[in-house]
Amino acid sequence: MTVALVPVAARWLGTESFAQAAGIHPELVRRFVSLGLLDPGLDASGSLQFSRRELATVARIRRLRAGLNINYSAIGEIIDLLDRIAELEAALQVQSHPAGGRP
């Protein structure tokens, strides 16, 4: 019996690989980093490394840009507001339904 080995996707991607996976130009990836829209790590050589979870962030940025036709700086503000709303809704949910209590 032969077992085919399927390569496991790397957890961290360099700028070029990340850009390709996100469907955007590497320069746009660097711009997102400079605007604070993406939060990469650094490898031992100081190169940017991106978590695959950041791909969802890029998709969110692209949806907001297409839907609202606003600049990337404004998208950063919108993302911050949306994240804050989600935090407040989660806190409200906890207050409305304390542990062990009934809804």
Steps between C-alpha positions, in 0.01 A plus 500: 500500500638839400421809701507832319647777707315826480712800594369688799464870435746711693352685793695814416544652155756746370385815326507358147322177594245687709429745218450214256266317740304823559481583130667839537833657408781473757532879504136523610578255781781732615263798477244320717774437756607866498137607552463255789240291319711184526703385797790285380772338705869499422720201433860466623630704204249782559277413203125540533307181572122480478263264673250332269230660717602835351359379167152551649602854591602570140168360378320731744702799380423418137126464571489834681697672225275360227177560689571847634755631249708673767874526557697248704557739791124537543462122475731472801267724698197300391665172597586645842137606546364165386734318737395727787132437423565124507674535839210701642244253367693212658515684834127573480432135425696397810310752715164386361576131555722451806669161537256241628204732447219456254459732200 
